Amino acid sequence: MKIAMIGHKRIPSREGGVEIVVEELSTRLVKNGHIVDAYNRKGNNIQDENADKDKRNLTEYEGINIKSIPTFKKKGLEALAYSFLATIKALFGKYDVIHYHAEGPAAMLWLPHFLGIRTVATIHGLDWQRAKWGGFAKKYLKFGEKIAAKYADKVIVLSKNMQDYFLKEYGRDTEFIPNGIEKPEYKKTEIIKEKYNLEKNDYILSLGRIVPEKGIHYLLEAFKKIDTDKKLVIAGGASHTNEYLEEIKKKAAEDDRVIMTGFVQGQELEELFSNCLSYCLPSDIEGMPLSLLEAMSYGKTCIVSNIPENMEVVQHYAIPFEMSNIEALKNRIESVIDGTIKIEPERIQDHILSICDWDAVVEKTEKLYIKENK
């Protein structure tokens, strides 16, 4: 089949979960013999200014054809302009299926639908709920959600909770396909020792976009109350949320145990996951957090807010706390530091690898690309 991917910022990239999913899915589809065109947003990787320049304006990556689409850098207009231009270009690509990722880009899905092109939409999260978006952007994201629910041949969701939401809100049946993960290779402390003076089990790690719904402000407040020599490492960059990032930097500067790394990838990222004592995800809103899957794949004890999307992933193989409850979060971190609560790494790893398999993801997705016999 010939397949178009629309909705991500750019691949290869770790700017967000959507980018990781599109890359992992596309590379495997190519290996299975399909032709995949990924419609990147033109320009440099906004998260990683030090990324290799030869990866910024590719025309091909791991067998995937890269199509670059110009867009605005203005918050709220970027996804609109990109998805419109990408869709118009894709209409002439003779695709068997166009796969949209995320609510904003899915707003343009009606165009190929009415032209008889098969469409699949993956809703990675209810993006209109995110605090970074203003009034117009929220309405546009909600519109994209409605378009996907009404017109997509198949809608993929990443959690049972979201599956229930689409059935209740739109009467729309969806396909539940979780994200995948692979068994990682553990790394010793080399880069992180040199850059941040970090040793094994020396720190709590939190990794992701620095945006309000990720709850980093809760984590900083909770950690400030804890009497420990352990460090707190906050890794990740902003996403249209520079004011919040500055607020977090200011709070972090008040505690010399807190290290903010900025955007990380490659060996540095692998070292951070390999050697942390625990991983913390205090989110108010999630889709299916890939960083949580990654941490569990390393067998790490994870401290997570008790929102349905997190609990569906971790089940009883992590330590939950009441969402936004700083005192509860503090107590959970202390229990990990003093060893009061401990989950065997092998059990955590076996659990996540059994429910999140990329090969199974690709197989299920391929079936959705095929038109049913009428």
C-alpha positions as CSV (number, residue, x, y, z in Angstrom):
1,M,0.0,0.0,0.0
2,K,0.9,3.6,-0.4
3,I,0.4,5.5,2.9
4,A,0.6,9.2,3.9
5,M,1.3,10.2,7.5
6,I,0.0,13.7,8.5
7,G,0.0,15.4,11.9
8,H,3.5,15.1,13.4
9,K,6.0,17.9,13.6
10,R,8.9,16.1,12.0
11,I,10.7,12.8,12.0
12,P,13.2,11.7,13.0
13,S,12.5,13.5,16.3
14,R,11.6,13.0,20.0
15,E,9.8,16.3,20.3
16,G,6.7,14.5,21.5
17,G,4.8,11.2,21.6
18,V,3.2,11.7,18.2
19,E,6.6,12.0,16.5
20,I,7.9,8.9,18.2
21,V,4.8,6.9,17.2
22,V,4.9,8.1,13.6
23,E,8.5,7.2,13.3
24,E,8.2,3.8,14.9
25,L,5.1,2.9,12.9
26,S,6.4,4.2,9.6
27,T,9.8,2.4,9.7
28,R,8.0,-0.9,10.4
29,L,5.5,-0.4,7.7
30,V,8.3,0.2,5.2
31,K,10.0,-3.0,6.3
32,N,6.7,-4.8,5.7
33,G,6.9,-3.6,2.0
34,H,4.6,-0.5,2.1
35,I,5.5,2.9,0.7
36,V,5.2,5.6,3.4
37,D,5.3,9.4,2.9
38,A,5.7,11.4,6.1
39,Y,4.6,15.0,5.8
40,N,7.0,16.9,8.1
41,R,6.6,20.5,9.1
42,K,9.4,22.4,7.4
43,G,12.2,24.0,9.5
44,N,14.6,23.1,12.2
45,N,13.8,20.9,15.2
46,I,12.5,23.6,17.6
47,Q,13.3,21.4,20.7
48,D,16.8,20.5,19.9
49,E,18.9,23.3,18.4
50,N,22.0,21.1,18.5
51,A,20.5,18.3,16.4
52,D,22.6,17.1,13.5
53,K,22.0,19.5,10.7
54,D,21.8,16.6,8.2
55,K,18.7,15.4,10.0
56,R,16.8,18.7,9.8
57,N,15.9,18.8,6.1
58,L,15.9,15.2,5.0
59,T,14.0,13.9,1.9
60,E,14.4,10.2,3.0
61,Y,14.8,8.5,6.4
62,E,14.9,4.7,7.0
63,G,13.1,4.1,3.7
64,I,10.4,6.7,4.6
65,N,9.8,9.5,2.0
66,I,9.9,12.9,3.8
67,K,7.7,15.6,2.4
68,S,8.4,19.0,3.9
69,I,5.4,21.4,4.3
70,P,5.9,25.1,5.1
71,T,3.9,26.5,8.0
72,F,3.6,29.4,10.5
73,K,5.5,29.4,13.7
74,K,2.6,31.3,15.4
75,K,1.0,29.3,18.3
76,G,-2.5,28.1,17.3
77,L,-2.0,28.6,13.5
78,E,0.9,26.2,12.9
79,A,-1.2,23.0,12.9
80,L,-4.0,24.6,10.8
81,A,-1.7,25.8,8.0
82,Y,0.4,22.7,8.0
83,S,-2.5,20.2,7.9
84,F,-4.3,22.1,5.2
85,L,-1.2,22.3,2.9
86,A,-0.2,18.7,3.7
87,T,-3.7,17.5,2.9
88,I,-3.9,19.4,-0.4
89,K,-0.6,17.9,-1.5
90,A,-1.6,14.4,-0.3
91,L,-4.8,14.6,-2.4
92,F,-2.6,14.2,-5.5
93,G,-0.4,11.5,-4.1
94,K,-2.5,8.5,-5.2
95,Y,-2.5,7.1,-1.6
96,D,-4.4,4.0,-0.5
97,V,-4.8,5.6,2.9
98,I,-4.0,8.9,4.6
99,H,-3.3,8.5,8.3
100,Y,-3.9,11.6,10.4
101,H,-2.3,11.9,13.9
102,A,-3.8,14.2,16.6
103,E,-7.0,16.3,16.7
104,G,-5.8,19.5,15.1
105,P,-4.5,18.0,11.8
106,A,-7.6,15.7,11.7
107,A,-9.7,18.8,11.0
108,M,-8.8,18.5,7.3
109,L,-9.7,14.8,7.1
110,W,-13.0,15.6,5.5
111,L,-11.3,16.6,2.2
112,P,-9.8,13.1,1.3
113,H,-13.0,11.5,2.7
114,F,-15.3,13.2,0.3
115,L,-12.9,12.4,-2.5
116,G,-13.1,8.7,-1.7
117,I,-9.7,8.3,-0.2
118,R,-9.5,6.0,2.8
119,T,-8.7,7.8,6.1
120,V,-7.5,6.7,9.5
121,A,-7.2,9.0,12.5
122,T,-5.2,8.4,15.7
123,I,-6.3,10.5,18.6
124,H,-3.3,10.6,20.8
125,G,-5.0,12.6,23.5
126,L,-7.8,15.2,24.0
127,D,-5.6,18.1,23.0
128,W,-8.3,20.7,23.5
129,Q,-8.1,20.1,27.3
130,R,-4.5,21.2,27.4
131,A,-3.8,24.5,29.2
132,K,-1.4,25.9,26.6
133,W,-4.2,26.5,24.0
134,G,-6.3,29.6,23.9
135,G,-10.0,30.0,22.9
136,F,-9.6,29.7,19.1
137,A,-7.1,26.8,19.3
138,K,-9.3,24.9,21.7
139,K,-12.3,25.3,19.4
140,Y,-10.3,24.2,16.4
141,L,-8.9,21.1,18.2
142,K,-12.4,20.1,19.3
143,F,-13.6,20.6,15.7
144,G,-10.8,18.3,14.5
145,E,-12.0,15.7,17.0
146,K,-15.6,16.0,15.7
147,I,-14.4,15.6,12.1
148,A,-12.4,12.5,12.9
149,A,-15.4,11.0,14.8
150,K,-17.7,11.8,11.9
151,Y,-15.7,11.1,8.8
152,A,-12.7,8.9,9.4
153,D,-13.0,5.3,8.2
154,K,-11.3,4.2,11.3
155,V,-10.4,6.0,14.6
156,I,-7.6,4.7,16.7
157,V,-7.4,5.7,20.4
158,L,-4.7,4.8,23.0
159,S,-6.8,4.1,26.1
160,K,-10.0,2.5,27.1
161,N,-11.0,5.7,28.8
162,M,-10.8,7.6,25.5
163,Q,-12.6,4.8,23.8
164,D,-15.5,5.3,26.2
165,Y,-15.3,9.0,25.7
166,F,-15.8,8.7,21.9
167,L,-18.7,6.3,22.3
168,K,-20.5,8.5,24.8
169,E,-19.7,11.9,23.1
170,Y,-20.2,10.9,19.5
171,G,-21.7,7.4,19.4
172,R,-18.5,6.4,17.6
173,D,-16.9,3.0,17.9
174,T,-13.1,3.2,17.9
175,E,-10.1,0.9,17.7
176,F,-8.0,0.6,20.9
177,I,-4.3,0.2,19.8
178,P,-1.8,1.1,22.6
179,N,1.6,2.4,21.8
180,G,4.6,0.0,21.6
181,I,7.9,-0.2,23.4
182,E,11.1,-2.3,23.0
183,K,13.4,-3.9,25.6
184,P,16.2,-1.3,26.1
185,E,19.9,-1.6,26.5
186,Y,21.1,-0.3,29.8
187,K,23.8,2.4,29.8
188,K,26.4,3.3,32.5
189,T,26.7,6.9,33.7
190,E,29.1,8.6,31.3
191,I,27.6,11.6,29.7
192,I,25.3,12.4,32.7
193,K,28.2,12.0,35.1
194,E,30.3,14.4,33.2
195,K,27.5,17.0,32.5
196,Y,25.5,16.8,35.8
197,N,27.6,14.8,38.2
198,L,24.9,12.1,38.4
199,E,25.5,8.5,39.7
200,K,23.3,5.4,39.6
201,N,20.2,5.7,41.8
202,D,21.3,9.2,42.7
203,Y,18.2,11.0,41.3
204,I,14.4,11.0,40.6
205,L,13.7,11.5,36.9
206,S,10.8,13.4,35.2
207,L,10.9,13.6,31.4
208,G,8.5,15.2,28.9
209,R,7.4,18.5,27.5
210,I,7.4,21.3,30.0
211,V,3.8,22.2,29.8
212,P,1.2,22.9,32.6
213,E,-0.7,19.6,32.3
214,K,2.4,17.6,32.9
215,G,2.3,18.8,36.6
216,I,6.0,19.7,37.0
217,H,5.0,22.5,39.4
218,Y,3.5,19.8,41.7
219,L,6.7,17.8,41.6
220,L,8.9,20.8,42.5
221,E,6.7,21.7,45.4
222,A,6.6,18.2,46.7
223,F,10.4,17.6,46.3
224,K,11.1,20.9,48.1
225,K,9.4,19.4,51.2
226,I,11.6,16.3,51.2
227,D,14.8,16.1,53.4
228,T,17.1,14.1,51.1
229,D,20.4,14.2,49.3
230,K,18.8,12.7,46.2
231,K,18.5,15.0,43.2
232,L,15.5,15.7,40.9
233,V,16.2,15.7,37.2
234,I,13.7,17.4,35.0
235,A,14.3,16.7,31.3
236,G,12.5,18.2,28.3
237,G,11.8,21.3,26.4
238,A,8.8,23.7,26.1
239,S,6.0,23.5,23.5
240,H,4.4,26.9,22.9
241,T,4.6,27.4,26.7
242,N,7.7,29.6,27.3
243,E,6.0,31.5,30.2
244,Y,5.4,28.2,32.0
245,L,9.0,27.1,31.3
246,E,10.3,30.3,32.8
247,E,8.1,29.8,35.8
248,I,9.5,26.2,36.3
249,K,13.1,27.4,35.8
250,K,12.6,30.0,38.5
251,K,11.2,27.4,40.9
252,A,13.9,25.0,40.1
253,A,16.6,27.6,40.8
254,E,15.4,27.8,44.4
255,D,16.6,24.2,45.1
256,D,20.2,23.3,44.3
257,R,19.2,19.6,44.1
258,V,17.1,20.2,41.0
259,I,18.7,19.8,37.6
260,M,17.0,20.9,34.4
261,T,18.7,19.3,31.4
262,G,16.5,20.8,28.5
263,F,15.7,18.5,25.6
264,V,17.7,15.2,25.6
265,Q,18.0,12.3,23.2
266,G,20.3,9.4,22.3
267,Q,22.8,8.1,24.8
268,E,22.2,10.9,27.3
269,L,18.5,10.0,27.4
270,E,19.3,6.3,27.7
271,E,21.7,7.0,30.6
272,L,19.0,9.0,32.4
273,F,16.5,6.2,32.2
274,S,19.0,3.5,33.0
275,N,20.3,5.0,36.2
276,C,17.4,6.9,37.8
277,L,16.1,5.6,41.2
278,S,12.6,6.3,40.1
279,Y,10.6,8.0,37.4
280,C,7.8,10.5,38.2
281,L,4.9,11.5,36.0
282,P,2.5,13.9,37.9
283,S,0.3,14.7,34.9
284,D,-3.2,16.1,35.0
285,I,-3.8,15.1,31.4
286,E,-2.3,12.3,29.3
287,G,-2.9,10.3,26.1
288,M,-0.7,7.2,26.4
289,P,2.6,8.6,27.8
290,L,5.5,7.1,25.9
291,S,8.0,8.3,28.5
292,L,6.2,6.2,31.1
293,L,6.3,3.2,28.8
294,E,10.0,3.8,28.4
295,A,10.7,4.1,32.1
296,M,8.8,0.9,32.8
297,S,10.7,-0.9,30.0
298,Y,13.9,-0.2,32.1
299,G,12.2,-1.8,35.1
300,K,12.0,1.5,37.0
301,T,9.6,2.1,39.9
302,C,7.3,4.8,38.6
303,I,5.3,7.3,40.6
304,V,2.3,8.4,38.7
305,S,-0.9,10.5,39.1
306,N,-3.9,8.3,39.3
307,I,-5.6,9.6,36.1
308,P,-7.2,6.7,34.1
309,E,-4.7,7.0,31.2
310,N,-1.8,6.3,33.6
311,M,-3.5,3.7,35.6
312,E,-4.5,1.7,32.6
313,V,-0.8,1.4,31.6
314,V,0.8,0.8,35.0
315,Q,-2.0,-1.3,36.6
316,H,-0.5,-2.5,39.9
317,Y,3.1,-2.2,38.7
318,A,3.7,1.4,39.8
319,I,3.0,3.8,42.7
320,P,0.0,6.0,42.2
321,F,-0.9,9.2,44.0
322,E,-4.0,11.4,43.9
323,M,-3.8,13.8,41.0
324,S,-2.5,17.3,41.9
325,N,-2.1,16.3,45.6
326,I,1.3,17.7,46.5
327,E,1.4,16.1,50.0
328,A,0.5,12.7,48.5
329,L,3.2,13.0,45.9
330,K,5.7,14.0,48.6
331,N,4.9,10.9,50.6
332,R,5.2,8.6,47.6
333,I,8.6,10.0,46.7
334,E,9.8,9.5,50.3
335,S,8.6,5.9,50.2
336,V,10.7,5.2,47.2
337,I,13.8,7.0,48.6
338,D,13.6,5.1,51.9
339,G,12.7,1.8,50.3
340,T,9.4,1.5,52.1
341,I,7.7,0.7,48.7
342,K,9.6,-1.3,46.1
343,I,8.5,-3.2,43.0
344,E,10.8,-5.7,41.4
345,P,12.2,-4.4,38.2
346,E,11.7,-7.7,36.3
347,R,8.0,-7.6,37.1
348,I,7.6,-4.1,35.9
349,Q,9.6,-4.8,32.7
350,D,7.7,-8.0,31.9
351,H,4.4,-6.3,32.4
352,I,5.0,-3.4,30.0
353,L,6.7,-5.5,27.3
354,S,3.7,-7.9,27.3
355,I,1.1,-5.2,26.7
356,C,3.0,-2.7,24.5
357,D,4.5,-4.5,21.5
358,W,5.3,-2.5,18.3
359,D,4.9,-5.5,16.0
360,A,1.4,-6.0,17.3
361,V,0.7,-2.3,16.9
362,V,1.7,-2.4,13.2
363,E,-0.2,-5.6,12.5
364,K,-3.4,-4.1,13.9
365,T,-2.9,-0.8,12.1
366,E,-2.3,-2.5,8.8
367,K,-5.6,-4.3,9.0
368,L,-7.4,-0.9,9.5
369,Y,-5.8,0.4,6.3
370,I,-7.5,-2.2,4.2
371,K,-11.0,-1.4,2.9
372,E,-13.7,-3.7,4.0
373,N,-15.7,-5.6,1.4
374,K,-19.0,-3.9,0.8
